[in-house]
Amino acid sequence: MIIQFYLEELAYVNGQLHPLVRAEGDKSFLGTFCLACLRADHENYELLRPALAALMVKYPANPERLAMERRDE
């Protein structure tokens, strides 16, 4: 499956990539990884999921951004 089928992970990635959170031109590892998660196909996304789960714990998203992303779903 792709990230769009995992709503919590999608909300996290979109919350981290939102322009208010991520400065324009930011080339951080987390930002680049989140973009890779959004672009991954069904085979490759499954490989990324364990790493994304670890990053979600290490770098929690802003709760307000997560709430906004969940409402947008």
PyMOL Python script that loads the backbone (N, CA, C, O; Angstrom):
from pymol import cmd

cmd.read_pdbstr("""\
ATOM      1  N   MET A   1       0.833  -1.189   0.000  1.00  0.00           N
ATOM      2  CA  MET A   1       0.000   0.000   0.000  1.00  0.00           C
ATOM      3  C   MET A   1       0.872   1.246   0.000  1.00  0.00           C
ATOM      4  O   MET A   1       2.076   1.177   0.250  1.00  0.00           O
ATOM      5  N   ILE A   2       0.260   2.368  -0.279  1.00  0.00           N
ATOM      6  CA  ILE A   2       0.962   3.651  -0.275  1.00  0.00           C
ATOM      7  C   ILE A   2       0.534   4.450   0.956  1.00  0.00           C
ATOM      8  O   ILE A   2      -0.387   4.056   1.671  1.00  0.00           O
ATOM      9  N   ILE A   3       1.195   5.547   1.190  1.00  0.00           N
ATOM     10  CA  ILE A   3       0.965   6.316   2.421  1.00  0.00           C
ATOM     11  C   ILE A   3      -0.481   6.807   2.549  1.00  0.00           C
ATOM     12  O   ILE A   3      -0.966   6.977   3.667  1.00  0.00           O
ATOM     13  N   GLN A   4      -1.164   7.035   1.457  1.00  0.00           N
ATOM     14  CA  GLN A   4      -2.525   7.536   1.521  1.00  0.00           C
ATOM     15  C   GLN A   4      -3.483   6.566   2.216  1.00  0.00           C
ATOM     16  O   GLN A   4      -4.581   6.962   2.609  1.00  0.00           O
ATOM     17  N   PHE A   5      -3.088   5.318   2.370  1.00  0.00           N
ATOM     18  CA  PHE A   5      -3.908   4.338   3.072  1.00  0.00           C
ATOM     19  C   PHE A   5      -3.625   4.312   4.575  1.00  0.00           C
ATOM     20  O   PHE A   5      -4.341   3.644   5.321  1.00  0.00           O
ATOM     21  N   TYR A   6      -2.609   5.016   5.022  1.00  0.00           N
ATOM     22  CA  TYR A   6      -2.228   5.081   6.435  1.00  0.00           C
ATOM     23  C   TYR A   6      -2.430   6.521   6.902  1.00  0.00           C
ATOM     24  O   TYR A   6      -1.521   7.346   6.806  1.00  0.00           O
ATOM     25  N   LEU A   7      -3.601   6.810   7.396  1.00  0.00           N
ATOM     26  CA  LEU A   7      -3.996   8.196   7.668  1.00  0.00           C
ATOM     27  C   LEU A   7      -3.153   8.881   8.735  1.00  0.00           C
ATOM     28  O   LEU A   7      -2.865  10.071   8.603  1.00  0.00           O
ATOM     29  N   GLU A   8      -2.747   8.177   9.786  1.00  0.00           N
ATOM     30  CA  GLU A   8      -1.911   8.798  10.819  1.00  0.00           C
ATOM     31  C   GLU A   8      -0.548   9.179  10.248  1.00  0.00           C
ATOM     32  O   GLU A   8      -0.029  10.258  10.534  1.00  0.00           O
ATOM     33  N   GLU A   9       0.019   8.300   9.450  1.00  0.00           N
ATOM     34  CA  GLU A   9       1.320   8.573   8.851  1.00  0.00           C
ATOM     35  C   GLU A   9       1.216   9.711   7.841  1.00  0.00           C
ATOM     36  O   GLU A   9       2.104  10.559   7.762  1.00  0.00           O
ATOM     37  N   LEU A  10       0.142   9.727   7.079  1.00  0.00           N
ATOM     38  CA  LEU A  10      -0.067  10.797   6.109  1.00  0.00           C
ATOM     39  C   LEU A  10      -0.222  12.148   6.805  1.00  0.00           C
ATOM     40  O   LEU A  10       0.339  13.149   6.358  1.00  0.00           O
ATOM     41  N   ALA A  11      -0.979  12.174   7.890  1.00  0.00           N
ATOM     42  CA  ALA A  11      -1.150  13.426   8.643  1.00  0.00           C
ATOM     43  C   ALA A  11       0.193  13.907   9.190  1.00  0.00           C
ATOM     44  O   ALA A  11       0.485  15.102   9.152  1.00  0.00           O
ATOM     45  N   TYR A  12       1.004  12.991   9.693  1.00  0.00           N
ATOM     46  CA  TYR A  12       2.324  13.356  10.213  1.00  0.00           C
ATOM     47  C   TYR A  12       3.195  13.952   9.107  1.00  0.00           C
ATOM     48  O   TYR A  12       3.779  15.022   9.280  1.00  0.00           O
ATOM     49  N   VAL A  13       3.279  13.265   7.985  1.00  0.00           N
ATOM     50  CA  VAL A  13       4.127  13.727   6.876  1.00  0.00           C
ATOM     51  C   VAL A  13       3.644  15.081   6.373  1.00  0.00           C
ATOM     52  O   VAL A  13       4.453  15.990   6.186  1.00  0.00           O
ATOM     53  N   ASN A  14       2.350  15.232   6.153  1.00  0.00           N
ATOM     54  CA  ASN A  14       1.828  16.516   5.667  1.00  0.00           C
ATOM     55  C   ASN A  14       2.037  17.615   6.700  1.00  0.00           C
ATOM     56  O   ASN A  14       2.325  18.758   6.345  1.00  0.00           O
ATOM     57  N   GLY A  15       1.895  17.274   7.976  1.00  0.00           N
ATOM     58  CA  GLY A  15       2.128  18.257   9.031  1.00  0.00           C
ATOM     59  C   GLY A  15       3.573  18.709   9.074  1.00  0.00           C
ATOM     60  O   GLY A  15       3.847  19.894   9.265  1.00  0.00           O
ATOM     61  N   GLN A  16       4.501  17.783   8.898  1.00  0.00           N
ATOM     62  CA  GLN A  16       5.918  18.141   8.900  1.00  0.00           C
ATOM     63  C   GLN A  16       6.306  18.929   7.655  1.00  0.00           C
ATOM     64  O   GLN A  16       7.226  19.745   7.707  1.00  0.00           O
ATOM     65  N   LEU A  17       5.625  18.699   6.543  1.00  0.00           N
ATOM     66  CA  LEU A  17       5.980  19.376   5.299  1.00  0.00           C
ATOM     67  C   LEU A  17       5.239  20.690   5.092  1.00  0.00           C
ATOM     68  O   LEU A  17       5.534  21.422   4.147  1.00  0.00           O
ATOM     69  N   HIS A  18       4.292  20.994   5.954  1.00  0.00           N
ATOM     70  CA  HIS A  18       3.510  22.220   5.789  1.00  0.00           C
ATOM     71  C   HIS A  18       4.434  23.437   5.790  1.00  0.00           C
ATOM     72  O   HIS A  18       5.389  23.493   6.565  1.00  0.00           O
ATOM     73  N   PRO A  19       4.151  24.406   4.928  1.00  0.00           N
ATOM     74  CA  PRO A  19       5.028  25.592   4.828  1.00  0.00           C
ATOM     75  C   PRO A  19       5.245  26.329   6.147  1.00  0.00           C
ATOM     76  O   PRO A  19       6.300  26.933   6.339  1.00  0.00           O
ATOM     77  N   LEU A  20       4.281  26.296   7.054  1.00  0.00           N
ATOM     78  CA  LEU A  20       4.466  26.975   8.329  1.00  0.00           C
ATOM     79  C   LEU A  20       5.465  26.241   9.210  1.00  0.00           C
ATOM     80  O   LEU A  20       6.078  26.849  10.086  1.00  0.00           O
ATOM     81  N   VAL A  21       5.635  24.951   8.992  1.00  0.00           N
ATOM     82  CA  VAL A  21       6.551  24.147   9.795  1.00  0.00           C
ATOM     83  C   VAL A  21       7.933  24.100   9.157  1.00  0.00           C
ATOM     84  O   VAL A  21       8.949  24.193   9.846  1.00  0.00           O
ATOM     85  N   ARG A  22       7.961  23.957   7.861  1.00  0.00           N
ATOM     86  CA  ARG A  22       9.217  23.737   7.132  1.00  0.00           C
ATOM     87  C   ARG A  22       9.590  25.002   6.366  1.00  0.00           C
ATOM     88  O   ARG A  22       8.835  25.456   5.506  1.00  0.00           O
ATOM     89  N   ALA A  23      10.725  25.558   6.669  1.00  0.00           N
ATOM     90  CA  ALA A  23      11.181  26.774   5.988  1.00  0.00           C
ATOM     91  C   ALA A  23      11.404  26.502   4.507  1.00  0.00           C
ATOM     92  O   ALA A  23      11.846  25.420   4.120  1.00  0.00           O
ATOM     93  N   GLU A  24      11.101  27.471   3.710  1.00  0.00           N
ATOM     94  CA  GLU A  24      11.312  27.349   2.265  1.00  0.00           C
ATOM     95  C   GLU A  24      12.774  27.038   1.975  1.00  0.00           C
ATOM     96  O   GLU A  24      13.673  27.701   2.492  1.00  0.00           O
ATOM     97  N   GLY A  25      12.999  26.043   1.161  1.00  0.00           N
ATOM     98  CA  GLY A  25      14.354  25.674   0.810  1.00  0.00           C
ATOM     99  C   GLY A  25      15.018  24.761   1.824  1.00  0.00           C
ATOM    100  O   GLY A  25      16.202  24.447   1.701  1.00  0.00           O
ATOM    101  N   ASP A  26      14.259  24.331   2.831  1.00  0.00           N
ATOM    102  CA  ASP A  26      14.796  23.441   3.857  1.00  0.00           C
ATOM    103  C   ASP A  26      15.196  22.117   3.224  1.00  0.00           C
ATOM    104  O   ASP A  26      14.391  21.488   2.537  1.00  0.00           O
ATOM    105  N   LYS A  27      16.418  21.696   3.449  1.00  0.00           N
ATOM    106  CA  LYS A  27      16.924  20.447   2.890  1.00  0.00           C
ATOM    107  C   LYS A  27      17.238  19.457   4.013  1.00  0.00           C
ATOM    108  O   LYS A  27      18.188  18.681   3.913  1.00  0.00           O
ATOM    109  N   SER A  28      16.446  19.487   5.070  1.00  0.00           N
ATOM    110  CA  SER A  28      16.703  18.614   6.204  1.00  0.00           C
ATOM    111  C   SER A  28      16.448  17.153   5.846  1.00  0.00           C
ATOM    112  O   SER A  28      15.721  16.846   4.901  1.00  0.00           O
ATOM    113  N   PHE A  29      17.056  16.269   6.614  1.00  0.00           N
ATOM    114  CA  PHE A  29      16.838  14.846   6.406  1.00  0.00           C
ATOM    115  C   PHE A  29      15.368  14.495   6.572  1.00  0.00           C
ATOM    116  O   PHE A  29      14.799  13.779   5.748  1.00  0.00           O
ATOM    117  N   LEU A  30      14.748  15.003   7.645  1.00  0.00           N
ATOM    118  CA  LEU A  30      13.344  14.676   7.910  1.00  0.00           C
ATOM    119  C   LEU A  30      12.448  15.146   6.771  1.00  0.00           C
ATOM    120  O   LEU A  30      11.564  14.408   6.337  1.00  0.00           O
ATOM    121  N   GLY A  31      12.663  16.352   6.287  1.00  0.00           N
ATOM    122  CA  GLY A  31      11.857  16.861   5.177  1.00  0.00           C
ATOM    123  C   GLY A  31      12.041  16.044   3.910  1.00  0.00           C
ATOM    124  O   GLY A  31      11.073  15.740   3.213  1.00  0.00           O
ATOM    125  N   THR A  32      13.272  15.694   3.617  1.00  0.00           N
ATOM    126  CA  THR A  32      13.557  14.890   2.430  1.00  0.00           C
ATOM    127  C   THR A  32      12.950  13.505   2.564  1.00  0.00           C
ATOM    128  O   THR A  32      12.409  12.967   1.598  1.00  0.00           O
ATOM    129  N   PHE A  33      13.035  12.922   3.758  1.00  0.00           N
ATOM    130  CA  PHE A  33      12.458  11.606   3.989  1.00  0.00           C
ATOM    131  C   PHE A  33      10.938  11.647   3.847  1.00  0.00           C
ATOM    132  O   PHE A  33      10.347  10.745   3.253  1.00  0.00           O
ATOM    133  N   CYS A  34      10.307  12.679   4.384  1.00  0.00           N
ATOM    134  CA  CYS A  34       8.848  12.815   4.263  1.00  0.00           C
ATOM    135  C   CYS A  34       8.431  12.921   2.797  1.00  0.00           C
ATOM    136  O   CYS A  34       7.437  12.321   2.389  1.00  0.00           O
ATOM    137  N   LEU A  35       9.181  13.673   2.015  1.00  0.00           N
ATOM    138  CA  LEU A  35       8.888  13.758   0.584  1.00  0.00           C
ATOM    139  C   LEU A  35       9.035  12.395  -0.084  1.00  0.00           C
ATOM    140  O   LEU A  35       8.236  12.037  -0.950  1.00  0.00           O
ATOM    141  N   ALA A  36      10.046  11.640   0.313  1.00  0.00           N
ATOM    142  CA  ALA A  36      10.230  10.297  -0.243  1.00  0.00           C
ATOM    143  C   ALA A  36       9.040   9.406   0.102  1.00  0.00           C
ATOM    144  O   ALA A  36       8.603   8.606  -0.727  1.00  0.00           O
ATOM    145  N   CYS A  37       8.515   9.537   1.313  1.00  0.00           N
ATOM    146  CA  CYS A  37       7.344   8.747   1.703  1.00  0.00           C
ATOM    147  C   CYS A  37       6.136   9.081   0.838  1.00  0.00           C
ATOM    148  O   CYS A  37       5.381   8.191   0.448  1.00  0.00           O
ATOM    149  N   LEU A  38       5.957  10.358   0.541  1.00  0.00           N
ATOM    150  CA  LEU A  38       4.830  10.759  -0.301  1.00  0.00           C
ATOM    151  C   LEU A  38       4.968  10.258  -1.734  1.00  0.00           C
ATOM    152  O   LEU A  38       3.968   9.998  -2.404  1.00  0.00           O
ATOM    153  N   ARG A  39       6.196  10.125  -2.201  1.00  0.00           N
ATOM    154  CA  ARG A  39       6.445   9.754  -3.590  1.00  0.00           C
ATOM    155  C   ARG A  39       6.620   8.248  -3.799  1.00  0.00           C
ATOM    156  O   ARG A  39       6.621   7.778  -4.937  1.00  0.00           O
ATOM    157  N   ALA A  40       6.767   7.497  -2.719  1.00  0.00           N
ATOM    158  CA  ALA A  40       7.050   6.065  -2.832  1.00  0.00           C
ATOM    159  C   ALA A  40       5.855   5.299  -3.392  1.00  0.00           C
ATOM    160  O   ALA A  40       4.703   5.599  -3.077  1.00  0.00           O
ATOM    161  N   ASP A  41       6.151   4.312  -4.223  1.00  0.00           N
ATOM    162  CA  ASP A  41       5.094   3.450  -4.751  1.00  0.00           C
ATOM    163  C   ASP A  41       4.721   2.399  -3.707  1.00  0.00           C
ATOM    164  O   ASP A  41       5.280   2.378  -2.610  1.00  0.00           O
ATOM    165  N   HIS A  42       3.775   1.532  -4.055  1.00  0.00           N
ATOM    166  CA  HIS A  42       3.256   0.569  -3.083  1.00  0.00           C
ATOM    167  C   HIS A  42       4.317  -0.407  -2.571  1.00  0.00           C
ATOM    168  O   HIS A  42       4.223  -0.852  -1.427  1.00  0.00           O
ATOM    169  N   GLU A  43       5.290  -0.742  -3.355  1.00  0.00           N
ATOM    170  CA  GLU A  43       6.335  -1.658  -2.897  1.00  0.00           C
ATOM    171  C   GLU A  43       7.346  -0.939  -2.001  1.00  0.00           C
ATOM    172  O   GLU A  43       7.723  -1.454  -0.948  1.00  0.00           O
ATOM    173  N   ASN A  44       7.772   0.227  -2.413  1.00  0.00           N
ATOM    174  CA  ASN A  44       8.815   0.938  -1.669  1.00  0.00           C
ATOM    175  C   ASN A  44       8.298   1.585  -0.390  1.00  0.00           C
ATOM    176  O   ASN A  44       9.052   1.709   0.575  1.00  0.00           O
ATOM    177  N   TYR A  45       7.046   1.996  -0.354  1.00  0.00           N
ATOM    178  CA  TYR A  45       6.548   2.618   0.864  1.00  0.00           C
ATOM    179  C   TYR A  45       6.581   1.638   2.033  1.00  0.00           C
ATOM    180  O   TYR A  45       6.884   2.029   3.160  1.00  0.00           O
ATOM    181  N   GLU A  46       6.277   0.386   1.776  1.00  0.00           N
ATOM    182  CA  GLU A  46       6.308  -0.609   2.851  1.00  0.00           C
ATOM    183  C   GLU A  46       7.708  -0.736   3.451  1.00  0.00           C
ATOM    184  O   GLU A  46       7.847  -1.052   4.632  1.00  0.00           O
ATOM    185  N   LEU A  47       8.736  -0.496   2.654  1.00  0.00           N
ATOM    186  CA  LEU A  47      10.111  -0.511   3.163  1.00  0.00           C
ATOM    187  C   LEU A  47      10.396   0.701   4.045  1.00  0.00           C
ATOM    188  O   LEU A  47      11.198   0.617   4.975  1.00  0.00           O
ATOM    189  N   LEU A  48       9.747   1.820   3.761  1.00  0.00           N
ATOM    190  CA  LEU A  48       9.987   3.057   4.495  1.00  0.00           C
ATOM    191  C   LEU A  48       9.214   3.141   5.808  1.00  0.00           C
ATOM    192  O   LEU A  48       9.601   3.890   6.705  1.00  0.00           O
ATOM    193  N   ARG A  49       8.131   2.387   5.929  1.00  0.00           N
ATOM    194  CA  ARG A  49       7.251   2.506   7.097  1.00  0.00           C
ATOM    195  C   ARG A  49       7.955   2.326   8.436  1.00  0.00           C
ATOM    196  O   ARG A  49       7.711   3.125   9.340  1.00  0.00           O
ATOM    197  N   PRO A  50       8.815   1.325   8.619  1.00  0.00           N
ATOM    198  CA  PRO A  50       9.466   1.201   9.934  1.00  0.00           C
ATOM    199  C   PRO A  50      10.327   2.421  10.287  1.00  0.00           C
ATOM    200  O   PRO A  50      10.355   2.859  11.437  1.00  0.00           O
ATOM    201  N   ALA A  51      11.019   2.955   9.298  1.00  0.00           N
ATOM    202  CA  ALA A  51      11.838   4.144   9.563  1.00  0.00           C
ATOM    203  C   ALA A  51      10.948   5.344   9.878  1.00  0.00           C
ATOM    204  O   ALA A  51      11.267   6.138  10.762  1.00  0.00           O
ATOM    205  N   LEU A  52       9.849   5.476   9.169  1.00  0.00           N
ATOM    206  CA  LEU A  52       8.926   6.583   9.436  1.00  0.00           C
ATOM    207  C   LEU A  52       8.361   6.473  10.849  1.00  0.00           C
ATOM    208  O   LEU A  52       8.239   7.481  11.546  1.00  0.00           O
ATOM    209  N   ALA A  53       8.017   5.267  11.275  1.00  0.00           N
ATOM    210  CA  ALA A  53       7.498   5.077  12.635  1.00  0.00           C
ATOM    211  C   ALA A  53       8.521   5.527  13.679  1.00  0.00           C
ATOM    212  O   ALA A  53       8.160   6.157  14.674  1.00  0.00           O
ATOM    213  N   ALA A  54       9.785   5.208  13.456  1.00  0.00           N
ATOM    214  CA  ALA A  54      10.839   5.630  14.386  1.00  0.00           C
ATOM    215  C   ALA A  54      11.006   7.147  14.383  1.00  0.00           C
ATOM    216  O   ALA A  54      11.194   7.753  15.438  1.00  0.00           O
ATOM    217  N   LEU A  55      10.940   7.758  13.206  1.00  0.00           N
ATOM    218  CA  LEU A  55      11.071   9.213  13.115  1.00  0.00           C
ATOM    219  C   LEU A  55       9.878   9.928  13.745  1.00  0.00           C
ATOM    220  O   LEU A  55      10.033  11.012  14.308  1.00  0.00           O
ATOM    221  N   MET A  56       8.695   9.333  13.654  1.00  0.00           N
ATOM    222  CA  MET A  56       7.511   9.930  14.265  1.00  0.00           C
ATOM    223  C   MET A  56       7.668  10.002  15.787  1.00  0.00           C
ATOM    224  O   MET A  56       7.164  10.927  16.425  1.00  0.00           O
ATOM    225  N   VAL A  57       8.365   9.026  16.357  1.00  0.00           N
ATOM    226  CA  VAL A  57       8.608   9.018  17.804  1.00  0.00           C
ATOM    227  C   VAL A  57       9.711  10.020  18.157  1.00  0.00           C
ATOM    228  O   VAL A  57       9.589  10.781  19.117  1.00  0.00           O
ATOM    229  N   LYS A  58      10.775  10.010  17.376  1.00  0.00           N
ATOM    230  CA  LYS A  58      11.923  10.876  17.673  1.00  0.00           C
ATOM    231  C   LYS A  58      11.622  12.354  17.432  1.00  0.00           C
ATOM    232  O   LYS A  58      12.069  13.212  18.194  1.00  0.00           O
ATOM    233  N   TYR A  59      10.866  12.652  16.375  1.00  0.00           N
ATOM    234  CA  TYR A  59      10.543  14.033  16.004  1.00  0.00           C
ATOM    235  C   TYR A  59       9.019  14.206  15.955  1.00  0.00           C
ATOM    236  O   TYR A  59       8.443  14.241  14.869  1.00  0.00           O
ATOM    237  N   PRO A  60       8.374  14.313  17.094  1.00  0.00           N
ATOM    238  CA  PRO A  60       6.912  14.429  17.079  1.00  0.00           C
ATOM    239  C   PRO A  60       6.464  15.697  16.355  1.00  0.00           C
ATOM    240  O   PRO A  60       7.118  16.738  16.410  1.00  0.00           O
ATOM    241  N   ALA A  61       5.348  15.571  15.689  1.00  0.00           N
ATOM    242  CA  ALA A  61       4.789  16.713  14.956  1.00  0.00           C
ATOM    243  C   ALA A  61       4.042  17.622  15.922  1.00  0.00           C
ATOM    244  O   ALA A  61       3.610  17.203  16.996  1.00  0.00           O
ATOM    245  N   ASN A  62       3.907  18.856  15.518  1.00  0.00           N
ATOM    246  CA  ASN A  62       3.134  19.827  16.280  1.00  0.00           C
ATOM    247  C   ASN A  62       1.689  19.324  16.377  1.00  0.00           C
ATOM    248  O   ASN A  62       1.067  19.052  15.350  1.00  0.00           O
ATOM    249  N   PRO A  63       1.145  19.195  17.594  1.00  0.00           N
ATOM    250  CA  PRO A  63      -0.223  18.678  17.751  1.00  0.00           C
ATOM    251  C   PRO A  63      -1.277  19.503  17.012  1.00  0.00           C
ATOM    252  O   PRO A  63      -2.254  18.951  16.505  1.00  0.00           O
ATOM    253  N   GLU A  64      -1.082  20.817  16.951  1.00  0.00           N
ATOM    254  CA  GLU A  64      -2.039  21.665  16.235  1.00  0.00           C
ATOM    255  C   GLU A  64      -2.012  21.369  14.739  1.00  0.00           C
ATOM    256  O   GLU A  64      -3.063  21.321  14.100  1.00  0.00           O
ATOM    257  N   ARG A  65      -0.824  21.171  14.175  1.00  0.00           N
ATOM    258  CA  ARG A  65      -0.694  20.842  12.748  1.00  0.00           C
ATOM    259  C   ARG A  65      -1.330  19.480  12.465  1.00  0.00           C
ATOM    260  O   ARG A  65      -2.012  19.304  11.456  1.00  0.00           O
ATOM    261  N   LEU A  66      -1.100  18.521  13.365  1.00  0.00           N
ATOM    262  CA  LEU A  66      -1.697  17.205  13.173  1.00  0.00           C
ATOM    263  C   LEU A  66      -3.228  17.288  13.183  1.00  0.00           C
ATOM    264  O   LEU A  66      -3.896  16.658  12.364  1.00  0.00           O
ATOM    265  N   ALA A  67      -3.767  18.065  14.108  1.00  0.00           N
ATOM    266  CA  ALA A  67      -5.218  18.220  14.169  1.00  0.00           C
ATOM    267  C   ALA A  67      -5.749  18.839  12.885  1.00  0.00           C
ATOM    268  O   ALA A  67      -6.787  18.415  12.377  1.00  0.00           O
ATOM    269  N   MET A  68      -5.052  19.832  12.357  1.00  0.00           N
ATOM    270  CA  MET A  68      -5.468  20.449  11.086  1.00  0.00           C
ATOM    271  C   MET A  68      -5.423  19.450   9.944  1.00  0.00           C
ATOM    272  O   MET A  68      -6.341  19.397   9.125  1.00  0.00           O
ATOM    273  N   GLU A  69      -4.362  18.658   9.886  1.00  0.00           N
ATOM    274  CA  GLU A  69      -4.236  17.667   8.814  1.00  0.00           C
ATOM    275  C   GLU A  69      -5.323  16.609   8.910  1.00  0.00           C
ATOM    276  O   GLU A  69      -5.852  16.165   7.890  1.00  0.00           O
ATOM    277  N   ARG A  70      -5.654  16.207  10.115  1.00  0.00           N
ATOM    278  CA  ARG A  70      -6.721  15.207  10.286  1.00  0.00           C
ATOM    279  C   ARG A  70      -8.070  15.760   9.874  1.00  0.00           C
ATOM    280  O   ARG A  70      -8.889  15.041   9.302  1.00  0.00           O
ATOM    281  N   ARG A  71      -8.311  17.041  10.162  1.00  0.00           N
ATOM    282  CA  ARG A  71      -9.569  17.662   9.737  1.00  0.00           C
ATOM    283  C   ARG A  71      -9.655  17.746   8.228  1.00  0.00           C
ATOM    284  O   ARG A  71     -10.740  17.628   7.660  1.00  0.00           O
ATOM    285  N   ASP A  72      -8.511  17.951   7.564  1.00  0.00           N
ATOM    286  CA  ASP A  72      -8.503  18.067   6.103  1.00  0.00           C
ATOM    287  C   ASP A  72      -8.809  16.748   5.408  1.00  0.00           C
ATOM    288  O   ASP A  72      -9.220  16.734   4.248  1.00  0.00           O
ATOM    289  N   GLU A  73      -8.606  15.626   6.126  1.00  0.00           N
ATOM    290  CA  GLU A  73      -8.878  14.328   5.525  1.00  0.00           C
ATOM    291  C   GLU A  73     -10.347  14.217   5.282  1.00  0.00           C
ATOM    292  O   GLU A  73     -10.814  13.196   4.776  1.00  0.00           O
TER     293      GLU A  73
END
""", "prot")
cmd.dss("prot")
cmd.show_as("cartoon", "prot")
cmd.util.cbc("prot")
cmd.orient("prot")
